[in-house]
Amino acid sequence: DVDMSTGSLGQGLSAAVGMAWADRYKGSERRIWCVCGDGELEEGQIWEAAMAAGKFSLGNLTLFVDLNGLQIAGAVSEIGGDNQYGKALQAFGWQVLEIDGHDFAQIEQAVLEAEADSRPTAILCHTVKGKGVSFMENQAGWHGKAPNAMQLQEALIQLEETGK
């Protein structure tokens, strides 16, 4: 069930924190899941929300962060990110887990660890943008861009060949 999809970067975690706090206040057992990209972690609103989640010990909140090193304008490291996200989140009272975001067993294990902890949890998923498609891998230009019919056909063939 998806409660909301956000538009502007940074709003998703703030909304998720509000939902997690409200559910805890109501005595709900519901868990709130939020997905962000590493470029999105450059937004100040993210850190205000992260601080609040830690302060209120929102153990019913899990944040997945896609760490592929790219954002719409290029490499995150060249634009402003220093990839100290885990340290910052830990300083705000979060449990932080780092995994290979392409490994389903690691994802499942991280979810189980998140559900067992009383703190908000951030699962930092190291990924490759466009993994499995030769002309898309590690290319910032494919951020928010759809392939044309010929490119789609080639991508599907490559993904089928590699089993991804």
DSSP file (Angstrom, degrees, kcal/mol; ACC not computed):
  #  RESIDUE AA STRUCTURE BP1 BP2  ACC     N-H-->O    O-->H-N    N-H-->O    O-->H-N    TCO  KAPPA ALPHA  PHI   PSI    X-CA   Y-CA   Z-CA
    1    1 A D              0   0    0      0, 0.0     2,-0.6     0, 0.0     0, 0.0   0.000 360.0 360.0 360.0 124.2    0.0    0.0    0.0
    2    2 A V        -     0   0    0      1,-0.1     3,-0.1     3,-0.0     0, 0.0  -0.912 360.0-173.1-105.4 116.4    1.5    3.4   -1.0
    3    3 A D        -     0   0    0     -2,-0.6     2,-0.3     1,-0.3    -1,-0.1   0.825  67.9  -9.1 -77.9 -31.7    0.1    6.3    1.0
    4    4 A M        -     0   0    0      2,-0.0     2,-0.4     8,-0.0    -1,-0.3  -0.990  47.4-149.7-163.1 155.1    1.8    8.9   -1.0
    5    5 A S        -     0   0    0     -2,-0.3     2,-0.2    -3,-0.1    -3,-0.0  -1.000  29.3-144.0-125.7 129.5    4.3    9.7   -3.7
    6    6 A T        -     0   0    0     -2,-0.4     3,-0.1     1,-0.1     4,-0.0  -0.510  13.7-162.0 -97.7 164.1    6.1   13.0   -3.4
    7    7 A G  S    S+     0   0    0     -2,-0.2    -1,-0.1     1,-0.1     2,-0.1   0.820  70.9  59.3-104.3 -68.0    7.3   15.4   -6.1
    8    8 A S  S >  S-     0   0    0      1,-0.1     3,-1.5     2,-0.1     4,-0.3  -0.421  94.8-101.4 -70.2 138.3    9.9   17.8   -4.6
    9    9 A L  T 3  S+     0   0    0      1,-0.2    36,-0.1     2,-0.1    -1,-0.1  -0.272 102.6  25.5 -58.0 140.0   13.0   16.1   -3.3
   10   10 A G  T 3> S+     0   0    0     35,-0.1     4,-0.9    -3,-0.1    -1,-0.2   0.141  91.6  97.2  96.7 -18.9   13.1   15.8    0.5
   11   11 A Q  H <>  +     0   0    0     -3,-1.5     4,-2.3     1,-0.2     5,-0.2   0.795  69.8  69.1 -75.5 -27.0    9.4   15.8    1.2
   12   12 A G  H  > S+     0   0    0     -4,-0.3     4,-2.5     1,-0.2    -1,-0.2   0.906  99.2  46.2 -61.1 -45.9    9.1   12.0    1.4
   13   13 A L  H  > S+     0   0    0      2,-0.2     4,-2.6     1,-0.2    -1,-0.2   0.894 111.4  52.7 -67.6 -37.6   11.0   11.5    4.7
   14   14 A S  H  X S+     0   0    0     -4,-0.9     4,-2.0     2,-0.2    -1,-0.2   0.929 112.1  45.5 -61.2 -44.0    9.2   14.4    6.4
   15   15 A A  H  X S+     0   0    0     -4,-2.3     4,-2.4     1,-0.2    -2,-0.2   0.908 112.2  51.7 -64.5 -41.6    5.9   12.8    5.4
   16   16 A A  H  X S+     0   0    0     -4,-2.5     4,-2.8     2,-0.2    -2,-0.2   0.889 108.0  51.7 -63.4 -39.8    7.0    9.4    6.6
   17   17 A V  H  X S+     0   0    0     -4,-2.6     4,-2.6     2,-0.2     5,-0.2   0.921 110.3  49.3 -62.5 -43.3    8.1   10.8    9.9
   18   18 A G  H  X S+     0   0    0     -4,-2.0     4,-2.4     2,-0.2    -2,-0.2   0.906 112.8  46.9 -62.4 -41.5    4.7   12.4   10.4
   19   19 A M  H  X S+     0   0    0     -4,-2.4     4,-2.7     2,-0.2    -2,-0.2   0.918 112.9  48.8 -65.9 -43.8    3.0    9.1    9.5
   20   20 A A  H  X S+     0   0    0     -4,-2.8     4,-2.2     2,-0.2    -2,-0.2   0.914 113.3  46.8 -63.8 -43.0    5.2    7.1   11.8
   21   21 A W  H  X S+     0   0    0     -4,-2.6     4,-2.5    -5,-0.2    -1,-0.2   0.935 113.4  48.5 -64.9 -45.1    4.7    9.4   14.7
   22   22 A A  H  X S+     0   0    0     -4,-2.4     4,-2.1    -5,-0.2     6,-0.2   0.907 111.4  50.1 -62.5 -42.3    0.9    9.5   14.1
   23   23 A D  H  X>S+     0   0    0     -4,-2.7     5,-2.6     2,-0.2     4,-0.6   0.913 111.7  47.8 -64.0 -41.8    0.7    5.7   14.0
   24   24 A R  H ><5S+     0   0    0     -4,-2.2     3,-1.0     1,-0.2    -2,-0.2   0.923 110.6  52.1 -63.5 -42.3    2.7    5.4   17.2
   25   25 A Y  H 3<5S+     0   0    0     -4,-2.5    -1,-0.2     1,-0.3    -2,-0.2   0.872 111.3  47.4 -59.6 -39.1    0.5    8.0   18.9
   26   26 A K  H 3<5S-     0   0    0     -4,-2.1    -1,-0.3    -5,-0.2    -2,-0.2   0.543 116.4-115.0 -80.8  -7.3   -2.6    6.0   17.8
   27   27 A G  T <<5 +     0   0    0     -3,-1.0    -3,-0.2    -4,-0.6    -2,-0.1   0.659  60.0 159.3  81.7  15.8   -1.1    2.7   19.0
   28   28 A S      < -     0   0    0     -5,-2.6    -1,-0.2    -6,-0.2    -2,-0.0  -0.404  42.0-148.0 -73.0 148.0   -1.0    1.3   15.5
   29   29 A E        +     0   0    0     -2,-0.1    -1,-0.1     2,-0.1    -5,-0.1   0.368  57.0 128.5 -91.8   2.2    1.4   -1.6   14.7
   30   30 A R        -     0   0    0     -7,-0.1     2,-0.4     1,-0.1    -3,-0.0  -0.255  51.1-142.2 -64.2 145.5    1.9   -0.3   11.1
   31   31 A R        -     0   0    0     -8,-0.0     2,-0.5    30,-0.0    30,-0.2  -0.893   8.8-142.0-108.7 139.8    5.4    0.2    9.8
   32   32 A I  E     -a   61   0A   0     28,-3.4    30,-2.6    -2,-0.4     2,-0.4  -0.882  14.1-165.8-106.2 130.9    6.3    3.1    7.6
   33   33 A W  E     -a   62   0A   0     -2,-0.5     2,-0.4    28,-0.2    30,-0.2  -0.936   5.4-175.7-116.9 137.3    8.7    2.6    4.7
   34   34 A C  E     -a   63   0A   0     28,-2.3    30,-3.4    -2,-0.4     2,-0.5  -0.990   9.6-156.8-133.9 142.1   10.4    5.5    2.8
   35   35 A V  E     +a   64   0A   0     -2,-0.4     2,-0.3    28,-0.2    30,-0.2  -0.980  19.6 165.1-122.2 128.0   12.7    5.4   -0.2
   36   36 A C  E     -a   65   0A   0     28,-2.8    30,-2.9    -2,-0.5     2,-0.2  -0.914  28.6-126.4-133.7 161.3   15.1    8.2   -1.1
   37   37 A G  E  >  -a   66   0A   0     -2,-0.3     4,-1.0    28,-0.2     3,-0.3  -0.694  29.5-111.4-102.7 163.0   18.1    8.6   -3.4
   38   38 A D  T  4 S+     0   0    0     28,-2.0     3,-0.4    -2,-0.2    29,-0.1   0.846 118.7  55.7 -64.7 -32.7   21.6    9.8   -2.3
   39   39 A G  T >4 S+     0   0    0     31,-0.4     3,-1.5     1,-0.2    -1,-0.2   0.862 102.1  58.0 -64.4 -34.0   21.1   13.0   -4.3
   40   40 A E  G >4 S+     0   0    0     -3,-0.3     3,-2.0     1,-0.3     6,-0.2   0.782  90.3  71.6 -65.7 -27.1   17.9   13.6   -2.3
   41   41 A L  G 3< S+     0   0    0     -4,-1.0    -1,-0.3    -3,-0.4    -2,-0.2   0.501  81.1  75.1 -70.4  -0.9   19.9   13.5    0.9
   42   42 A E  G <  S+     0   0    0     -3,-1.5     2,-0.3    -4,-0.1    -1,-0.3   0.568  75.2 100.1 -81.5  -9.7   21.4   16.9   -0.1
   43   43 A E  S X> S-     0   0    0     -3,-2.0     3,-0.9     1,-0.1     4,-0.8  -0.619  71.8-141.4 -81.8 133.1   18.1   18.5    0.9
   44   44 A G  H 3> S+     0   0    0     -2,-0.3     4,-1.6     1,-0.2     3,-0.5   0.826  98.8  65.5 -61.4 -34.2   17.9   20.2    4.3
   45   45 A Q  H 3> S+     0   0    0      1,-0.2     4,-2.1     2,-0.2    -1,-0.2   0.823  93.9  61.6 -60.1 -32.2   14.4   19.0    4.9
   46   46 A I  H <> S+     0   0    0     -3,-0.9     4,-2.6    -6,-0.2    -1,-0.2   0.924 105.1  46.3 -58.2 -45.6   15.7   15.4    5.0
   47   47 A W  H  X S+     0   0    0     -4,-0.8     4,-2.0    -3,-0.5    -1,-0.2   0.803 109.1  53.6 -75.2 -29.2   18.0   16.2    8.0
   48   48 A E  H  X S+     0   0    0     -4,-1.6     4,-1.9     2,-0.2    -1,-0.2   0.917 113.0  44.9 -65.8 -42.7   15.2   18.0    9.9
   49   49 A A  H  X S+     0   0    0     -4,-2.1     4,-2.6     2,-0.2    -2,-0.2   0.906 111.9  52.0 -66.7 -42.4   13.1   14.9    9.5
   50   50 A A  H  X S+     0   0    0     -4,-2.6     4,-2.0     1,-0.2    -1,-0.2   0.896 109.1  50.6 -61.6 -40.6   15.9   12.6   10.4
   51   51 A M  H  X S+     0   0    0     -4,-2.0     4,-2.5     1,-0.2    -1,-0.2   0.917 111.4  47.7 -63.8 -43.0   16.6   14.6   13.6
   52   52 A A  H  X S+     0   0    0     -4,-1.9     4,-2.4     2,-0.2    -2,-0.2   0.905 109.1  53.5 -65.4 -41.7   12.9   14.4   14.5
   53   53 A A  H  <>S+     0   0    0     -4,-2.6     5,-2.3     1,-0.2    -1,-0.2   0.900 112.7  44.4 -60.9 -40.8   12.7   10.6   13.9
   54   54 A G  H ><5S+     0   0    0     -4,-2.0     3,-1.3     3,-0.2    -1,-0.2   0.919 111.4  52.5 -68.2 -44.1   15.6   10.0   16.1
   55   55 A K  H 3<5S+     0   0    0     -4,-2.5    -2,-0.2     1,-0.3    -1,-0.2   0.899 115.5  40.4 -58.8 -42.0   14.4   12.4   18.8
   56   56 A F  T 3<5S-     0   0    0     -4,-2.4    -1,-0.3    -5,-0.1     3,-0.2   0.308 106.9-127.1 -92.6   8.9   11.0   10.6   18.9
   57   57 A S  T < 5 -     0   0    0     -3,-1.3     2,-2.2     1,-0.2    -3,-0.2   0.913  30.4-169.5  47.2  55.4   12.5    7.1   18.6
   58   58 A L    > < +     0   0    0     -5,-2.3     3,-1.5     1,-0.2    63,-0.2  -0.493  16.9 167.9 -79.9  77.5   10.4    6.2   15.7
   59   59 A G  T 3   +     0   0    0     -2,-2.2    -1,-0.2    59,-0.5    60,-0.2   0.556  69.5  68.6 -68.3  -8.1   11.2    2.5   15.6
   60   60 A N  T 3  S+     0   0    0     58,-0.2   -28,-3.4    -3,-0.1     2,-0.5   0.218  85.9  89.2 -93.0  13.9    8.3    1.9   13.2
   61   61 A L  E <   -a   32   0A   0     -3,-1.5    60,-2.3   -30,-0.2     2,-0.4  -0.948  51.1-178.5-117.7 129.2   10.1    3.9   10.4
   62   62 A T  E     -ab  33 121A   0    -30,-2.6   -28,-2.3    -2,-0.5     2,-0.5  -0.995   8.2-161.9-126.5 130.4   12.5    2.4    7.9
   63   63 A L  E     -ab  34 122A   0     58,-3.1    60,-3.5    -2,-0.4     2,-0.5  -0.949   2.8-159.3-111.7 122.5   14.3    4.5    5.3
   64   64 A F  E     -ab  35 123A   0    -30,-3.4   -28,-2.8    -2,-0.5     2,-0.5  -0.889   9.4-163.0 -96.3 129.2   15.9    2.9    2.2
   65   65 A V  E     -ab  36 124A   0     58,-2.6    60,-3.0    -2,-0.5     2,-1.0  -0.964  12.7-144.3-116.5 121.1   18.6    5.0    0.6
   66   66 A D  E     -ab  37 125A   0    -30,-2.9   -28,-2.0    -2,-0.5     2,-1.2  -0.729  16.8-168.5 -82.0 103.8   19.6    4.2   -3.0
   67   67 A L  E     + b   0 126A   0     58,-3.0    60,-1.8    -2,-1.0    34,-0.1  -0.695  35.0 137.1 -97.2  83.1   23.3    5.0   -3.0
   68   68 A N        -     0   0    0     -2,-1.2    61,-0.4     2,-0.3    -1,-0.2   0.428  65.3-123.3-105.2  -0.4   24.2    4.9   -6.6
   69   69 A G  S    S+     0   0    0     -3,-0.2     7,-2.3     1,-0.2     8,-0.4   0.504  76.7  99.7  77.7   3.4   26.4    8.0   -6.5
   70   70 A L  E     +D   75   0B   0      5,-0.3   -31,-0.4     6,-0.1     2,-0.3  -0.938  41.0 173.9-127.4 146.9   24.5    9.8   -9.2
   71   71 A Q  E >   -D   74   0B   0      3,-2.9     3,-2.1    -2,-0.4    72,-0.1  -0.829  54.7 -80.7-135.8 178.6   21.8   12.5   -9.3
   72   72 A I  T 3  S+     0   0    0      1,-0.3    71,-0.1    -2,-0.3     3,-0.1   0.799 128.5  44.5 -55.4 -33.4   20.2   14.4  -12.2
   73   73 A A  T 3  S-     0   0    0      1,-0.2     2,-0.3    68,-0.0    -1,-0.3   0.436 123.0 -88.7 -93.6   0.9   23.1   16.8  -12.5
   74   74 A G  E <  S+D   71   0B   0     -3,-2.1    -3,-2.9    66,-0.1    -1,-0.2  -0.949  83.1  10.4 133.5-153.1   25.9   14.3  -12.3
   75   75 A A  E >>  -D   70   0B   0     -2,-0.3     4,-1.2    -5,-0.2     3,-0.7  -0.449  56.1-140.7 -69.5 131.8   28.0   12.6   -9.6
   76   76 A V  H >>>S+     0   0    0     -7,-2.3     4,-2.1     1,-0.2     5,-2.0   0.886 101.9  57.9 -57.8 -40.4   26.8   13.3   -6.0
   77   77 A S  H 345S+     0   0    0     -8,-0.4    -1,-0.2     1,-0.2    -7,-0.1   0.789 108.1  46.0 -64.1 -27.9   30.4   13.6   -4.8
   78   78 A E  H <45S+     0   0    0     -3,-0.7    -1,-0.2     1,-0.1    -2,-0.2   0.687 113.5  49.0 -86.2 -19.5   31.0   16.4   -7.3
   79   79 A I  H <<5S-     0   0    0     -4,-1.2    -2,-0.2    -3,-0.5    -3,-0.1   0.767 132.7 -67.6 -94.3 -28.5   27.8   18.3   -6.5
   80   80 A G  T  <5S+     0   0    0     -4,-2.1    -3,-0.2     1,-0.3     2,-0.1   0.285  89.7 117.9 165.9 -24.0   27.9   18.4   -2.7
   81   81 A G      < -     0   0    0     -5,-2.0    -1,-0.3     1,-0.1    -2,-0.1  -0.438  31.5-175.7 -74.8 140.7   27.6   15.0   -1.1
   82   82 A D        -     0   0    0     -2,-0.1    -1,-0.1    -4,-0.0    -5,-0.1   0.294  42.7-121.7-113.5   7.1   30.4   13.6    1.0
   83   83 A N  S    S+     0   0    0      1,-0.1     3,-0.3   -45,-0.1     4,-0.1   0.810  74.0 128.1  56.8  36.1   28.7   10.2    1.6
   84   84 A Q     >  +     0   0    0      1,-0.2     4,-2.2     2,-0.1     5,-0.2   0.002  28.9 120.9-101.0  26.1   28.8   10.6    5.4
   85   85 A Y  H  >  +     0   0    0      1,-0.2     4,-2.8     2,-0.2     5,-0.2   0.891  68.6  52.6 -59.9 -43.9   25.1    9.9    5.6
   86   86 A G  H  > S+     0   0    0     -3,-0.3     4,-2.5     1,-0.2    -1,-0.2   0.920 110.2  47.6 -60.3 -45.2   25.4    6.8    7.8
   87   87 A K  H  > S+     0   0    0      2,-0.2     4,-2.0     1,-0.2    -1,-0.2   0.902 112.9  49.2 -63.0 -41.3   27.4    8.7   10.4
   88   88 A A  H  X S+     0   0    0     -4,-2.2     4,-1.1     2,-0.2    -2,-0.2   0.929 111.9  47.6 -65.2 -44.9   25.0   11.6   10.4
   89   89 A L  H  <>S+     0   0    0     -4,-2.8     5,-2.2     1,-0.2     3,-0.5   0.899 110.6  52.0 -64.7 -40.1   22.0    9.4   10.8
   90   90 A Q  H ><5S+     0   0    0     -4,-2.5     3,-1.8     1,-0.2    -1,-0.2   0.893 104.8  56.5 -61.4 -38.8   23.7    7.5   13.6
   91   91 A A  H 3<5S+     0   0    0     -4,-2.0    -1,-0.2     1,-0.3    -2,-0.2   0.794 104.9  53.0 -63.3 -27.1   24.3   10.8   15.3
   92   92 A F  T 3<5S-     0   0    0     -4,-1.1    -1,-0.3    -3,-0.5    -2,-0.2   0.348 129.7 -95.9 -89.2   5.6   20.6   11.5   15.2
   93   93 A G  T < 5S+     0   0    0     -3,-1.8     2,-0.2     1,-0.3    -3,-0.2   0.666  76.8 140.7  94.0  17.5   19.9    8.1   16.9
   94   94 A W      < -     0   0    0     -5,-2.2     2,-0.5    25,-0.1    -1,-0.3  -0.632  54.1-124.1 -91.8 150.1   19.2    5.9   13.9
   95   95 A Q  E     -c  121   0A   0     25,-2.8    27,-2.8    -2,-0.2     2,-0.5  -0.797  33.5-158.1 -80.3 133.8   20.2    2.3   13.4
   96   96 A V  E     -c  122   0A   0     -2,-0.5     2,-0.4    25,-0.2    27,-0.2  -0.976  13.5-177.2-123.5 126.9   22.2    2.3   10.1
   97   97 A L  E     -c  123   0A   0     25,-2.8    27,-3.4    -2,-0.5     2,-0.5  -0.966  10.8-155.3-120.4 136.7   22.7   -0.8    8.0
   98   98 A E  E     +c  124   0A   0     -2,-0.4     2,-0.3    25,-0.2    27,-0.2  -0.955  25.2 159.3-115.1 129.8   24.8   -0.9    4.8
   99   99 A I  E     -c  125   0A   0     25,-2.8    27,-2.9    -2,-0.5     2,-0.8  -0.877  50.7 -93.0-139.8 168.6   24.0   -3.5    2.1
  100  100 A D  E >   -c  126   0A   0     -2,-0.3     3,-2.1    25,-0.2     7,-0.2  -0.816  36.8-151.1 -81.2 110.7   24.4   -4.4   -1.5
  101  101 A G  T 3  S+     0   0    0     25,-1.9    26,-0.2    -2,-0.8    -1,-0.1   0.501  91.9  57.2 -67.9  -3.1   21.2   -3.1   -2.9
  102  102 A H  T 3  S+     0   0    0     24,-0.4     2,-0.8     1,-0.1    -1,-0.3   0.432  86.2  89.9-101.4  -2.8   21.1   -5.7   -5.6
  103  103 A D    <>  -     0   0    0     -3,-2.1     4,-2.1     1,-0.2     3,-0.3  -0.838  58.3-165.4-102.2 105.9   21.3   -8.7   -3.2
  104  104 A F  H  > S+     0   0    0     -2,-0.8     4,-2.5     1,-0.2     5,-0.2   0.829  88.7  55.8 -61.4 -34.2   17.8   -9.8   -2.2
  105  105 A A  H  > S+     0   0    0      2,-0.2     4,-2.3     1,-0.2    -1,-0.2   0.906 109.0  47.2 -65.4 -40.4   19.0  -11.9    0.7
  106  106 A Q  H  > S+     0   0    0     -3,-0.3     4,-2.4     2,-0.2    -2,-0.2   0.885 111.3  51.6 -67.6 -38.1   20.8   -8.8    2.2
  107  107 A I  H  X S+     0   0    0     -4,-2.1     4,-2.2    -7,-0.2    -2,-0.2   0.945 111.0  47.5 -62.3 -47.6   17.7   -6.7    1.7
  108  108 A E  H  X S+     0   0    0     -4,-2.5     4,-2.0     1,-0.2    -2,-0.2   0.915 112.1  49.2 -60.9 -43.9   15.5   -9.3    3.5
  109  109 A Q  H  X S+     0   0    0     -4,-2.3     4,-2.2     1,-0.2    -1,-0.2   0.902 110.4  51.1 -62.7 -41.6   18.0   -9.5    6.4
  110  110 A A  H  X S+     0   0    0     -4,-2.4     4,-2.4     1,-0.2    -1,-0.2   0.892 108.0  52.3 -64.0 -39.7   18.2   -5.7    6.7
  111  111 A V  H  X S+     0   0    0     -4,-2.2     4,-2.4     2,-0.2    -1,-0.2   0.915 109.3  49.7 -62.2 -42.8   14.3   -5.5    6.8
  112  112 A L  H  X S+     0   0    0     -4,-2.0     4,-1.2     1,-0.2    -2,-0.2   0.905 111.3  48.8 -62.7 -41.2   14.3   -8.1    9.6
  113  113 A E  H  X S+     0   0    0     -4,-2.2     4,-0.6     2,-0.2    -2,-0.2   0.887 110.6  51.4 -65.3 -38.6   16.9   -6.2   11.5
  114  114 A A  H >< S+     0   0    0     -4,-2.4     3,-1.1     1,-0.2    -2,-0.2   0.923 108.7  50.3 -63.4 -44.2   14.9   -3.0   11.1
  115  115 A E  H 3< S+     0   0    0     -4,-2.4    -1,-0.2     1,-0.2    -2,-0.2   0.755 109.7  52.0 -66.7 -24.0   11.8   -4.6   12.4
  116  116 A A  H 3< S+     0   0    0     -4,-1.2     2,-0.3    -3,-0.2    -1,-0.2   0.530  95.9  83.8 -90.3  -6.9   13.6   -5.8   15.5
  117  117 A D    <<  -     0   0    0     -3,-1.1     4,-0.1    -4,-0.6   -22,-0.0  -0.733  67.3-145.5-103.0 147.1   15.1   -2.5   16.5
  118  118 A S  S    S+     0   0    0     -2,-0.3   -59,-0.5     2,-0.1   -58,-0.2   0.498  79.5  77.1 -86.5  -4.0   13.4    0.2   18.5
  119  119 A R  S    S-     0   0    0    -60,-0.2    -2,-0.1   -61,-0.1   -25,-0.1  -0.628  97.0 -91.2 -98.8 161.0   15.1    3.0   16.6
  120  120 A P        -     0   0    0      0, 0.0   -25,-2.8     0, 0.0     2,-0.4  -0.458  49.3-141.4 -62.3 148.2   14.4    4.3   13.2
  121  121 A T  E     -bc  62  95A   0    -60,-2.3   -58,-3.1   -63,-0.2     2,-0.5  -0.951  15.8-162.0-122.3 135.7   16.4    2.4   10.7
  122  122 A A  E     -bc  63  96A   0    -27,-2.8   -25,-2.8    -2,-0.4     2,-0.7  -0.970   6.9-159.9-110.9 126.1   18.2    3.6    7.5
  123  123 A I  E     -bc  64  97A   0    -60,-3.5   -58,-2.6    -2,-0.5     2,-0.8  -0.910   8.6-155.3-106.3 106.5   19.2    0.9    5.1
  124  124 A L  E     -bc  65  98A   0    -27,-3.4   -25,-2.8    -2,-0.7     2,-0.8  -0.740  10.2-160.9 -87.1 111.4   21.9    2.3    2.8
  125  125 A C  E     -bc  66  99A   0    -60,-3.0   -58,-3.0    -2,-0.8     2,-0.6  -0.829   7.5-149.8-102.1 106.8   21.7    0.3   -0.4
  126  126 A H  E     +bc  67 100A   0    -27,-2.9   -25,-1.9    -2,-0.8   -24,-0.4  -0.654  35.2 162.1 -75.6 119.0   24.9    0.5   -2.5
  127  127 A T        -     0   0    0    -60,-1.8     2,-0.5    -2,-0.6   -27,-0.0  -0.808  41.6-121.9-133.7 170.9   23.6    0.1   -6.1
  128  128 A V    >   -     0   0    0     -2,-0.3     3,-1.8   -59,-0.0     2,-0.2  -0.984  34.5-121.9-116.9 120.2   24.6    0.7   -9.7
  129  129 A K  T 3  S+     0   0    0     -2,-0.5     9,-2.4   -61,-0.4    10,-0.3  -0.418  97.1   5.3 -61.1 128.3   22.4    3.0  -11.7
  130  130 A G  T >  S-     0   0    0      7,-0.2     3,-2.0     1,-0.2     7,-0.4   0.714  90.1-170.0  72.1  21.4   21.0    1.1  -14.7
  131  131 A K  T <   +     0   0    0     -3,-1.8    -1,-0.2     1,-0.3     3,-0.1  -0.134  66.1  21.5 -51.5 132.3   22.6   -2.2  -13.6
  132  132 A G  T 3  S+     0   0    0      1,-0.1     2,-0.6     2,-0.0    -1,-0.3   0.294 101.2  92.9  95.2  -8.9   22.5   -4.8  -16.3
  133  133 A V    X>  -     0   0    0     -3,-2.0     3,-2.1     1,-0.1     4,-2.1  -0.941  65.6-151.4-120.9 109.1   22.0   -2.5  -19.2
  134  134 A S  T 34 S+     0   0    0     -2,-0.6    -1,-0.1     1,-0.3    -2,-0.0   0.817  93.6  44.7 -51.7 -42.4   25.3   -1.6  -20.8
  135  135 A F  T 34 S+     0   0    0      1,-0.2    -1,-0.3    16,-0.1    -5,-0.0   0.532 118.6  43.9 -84.7  -3.7   24.4    1.8  -22.2
  136  136 A M  T X4 S+     0   0    0     -3,-2.1     3,-1.7    -6,-0.3     6,-0.2   0.659  80.7 115.9-108.0 -23.5   22.6    2.8  -19.0
  137  137 A E  T 3< S-     0   0    0     -4,-2.1    -7,-0.2    -7,-0.4     3,-0.1  -0.237  94.5  -9.9 -58.3 128.9   25.0    1.7  -16.3
  138  138 A N  T 3  S+     0   0    0     -9,-2.4     2,-0.6     1,-0.2    -1,-0.3   0.775  97.4 136.7  56.0  32.4   26.5    4.5  -14.2
  139  139 A Q    X   -     0   0    0     -3,-1.7     3,-1.7   -10,-0.3    -1,-0.2  -0.921  41.4-164.9-113.6 109.8   25.0    7.1  -16.6
  140  140 A A  G >  S+     0   0    0     -2,-0.6     3,-2.1     1,-0.3    -1,-0.1   0.780  83.6  75.5 -61.5 -26.5   23.4   10.2  -14.9
  141  141 A G  G 3  S+     0   0    0      1,-0.3    -1,-0.3    -3,-0.1   -69,-0.0   0.659  85.2  63.3 -62.4 -16.0   21.8   11.1  -18.2
  142  142 A W  G X  S+     0   0    0     -3,-1.7     3,-1.2    -6,-0.2     2,-0.7   0.346  71.4 122.5 -90.4   7.6   19.2    8.3  -17.7
  143  143 A H  T <  S-     0   0    0     -3,-2.1     3,-0.1     1,-0.3    -3,-0.0  -0.588  95.0 -12.5 -70.9 111.7   17.9    9.9  -14.5
  144  144 A G  T 3  S+     0   0    0     -2,-0.7     2,-0.5     1,-0.2    -1,-0.3   0.690 109.4 121.9  72.4  18.1   14.2   10.4  -15.2
  145  145 A K    <   -     0   0    0     -3,-1.2    -1,-0.2     0, 0.0     0, 0.0  -0.951  53.5-142.3-117.9 132.2   14.5    9.6  -18.9
  146  146 A A        -     0   0    0     -2,-0.5     2,-0.1    -3,-0.1    -3,-0.0  -0.680  21.9-117.2 -90.1 143.7   12.7    6.8  -20.7
  147  147 A P        -     0   0    0      0, 0.0    -1,-0.1     0, 0.0     2,-0.0  -0.441  28.8-114.9 -73.8 153.0   14.3    4.8  -23.4
  148  148 A N     >  -     0   0    0     -2,-0.1     4,-2.8     1,-0.1     5,-0.2  -0.252  41.8 -88.8 -76.0 178.0   12.9    4.9  -26.9
  149  149 A A  H  > S+     0   0    0      1,-0.2     4,-2.1     2,-0.2     5,-0.1   0.880 128.2  46.8 -59.5 -42.1   11.4    1.7  -28.4
  150  150 A M  H  > S+     0   0    0      2,-0.2     4,-2.2     1,-0.2    -1,-0.2   0.920 114.0  47.4 -67.8 -43.5   14.7    0.4  -29.8
  151  151 A Q  H  > S+     0   0    0      2,-0.2     4,-2.8     1,-0.2    -2,-0.2   0.894 110.7  52.8 -64.1 -39.8   16.6    1.2  -26.6
  152  152 A L  H  X S+     0   0    0     -4,-2.8     4,-2.6     2,-0.2     5,-0.2   0.931 108.5  49.9 -60.9 -45.8   13.9   -0.6  -24.5
  153  153 A Q  H  X S+     0   0    0     -4,-2.1     4,-2.0     1,-0.2    -1,-0.2   0.922 112.8  46.9 -59.7 -44.9   14.1   -3.7  -26.7
  154  154 A E  H  X S+     0   0    0     -4,-2.2     4,-2.4     1,-0.2    -1,-0.2   0.906 111.8  50.8 -64.8 -41.7   17.9   -3.8  -26.3
  155  155 A A  H  X S+     0   0    0     -4,-2.8     4,-2.6     1,-0.2    -2,-0.2   0.918 109.8  49.8 -61.9 -44.0   17.7   -3.2  -22.5
  156  156 A L  H  X S+     0   0    0     -4,-2.6     4,-2.2     1,-0.2    -1,-0.2   0.886 110.5  50.6 -63.4 -39.1   15.2   -6.1  -22.2
  157  157 A I  H  X S+     0   0    0     -4,-2.0     4,-2.4    -5,-0.2    -1,-0.2   0.938 111.9  47.1 -63.7 -46.5   17.4   -8.4  -24.2
  158  158 A Q  H  X S+     0   0    0     -4,-2.4     4,-1.9     1,-0.2    -2,-0.2   0.907 112.7  48.9 -63.1 -42.0   20.4   -7.5  -22.0
  159  159 A L  H  X>S+     0   0    0     -4,-2.6     5,-1.7     1,-0.2     4,-1.1   0.887 111.8  49.1 -66.5 -37.8   18.5   -8.0  -18.8
  160  160 A E  H  <5S+     0   0    0     -4,-2.2     3,-0.2    -5,-0.2    -2,-0.2   0.909 110.0  51.8 -66.7 -40.9   17.1  -11.3  -19.9
  161  161 A E  H  <5S+     0   0    0     -4,-2.4    -2,-0.2     1,-0.2    -1,-0.2   0.861 116.2  39.6 -63.7 -36.6   20.6  -12.5  -20.9
  162  162 A T  H  <5S-     0   0    0     -4,-1.9    -1,-0.2    -5,-0.2    -2,-0.2   0.578 106.2-126.4 -91.0  -9.7   22.1  -11.6  -17.5
  163  163 A G  T  <5       0   0    0     -4,-1.1    -3,-0.2    -3,-0.2    -4,-0.1   0.768 360.0 360.0  73.2  25.7   19.0  -12.8  -15.6
  164  164 A K      <       0   0    0     -5,-1.7    -4,-0.2    -6,-0.2    -5,-0.1   0.428 360.0 360.0 -98.8 360.0   18.6   -9.5  -13.7
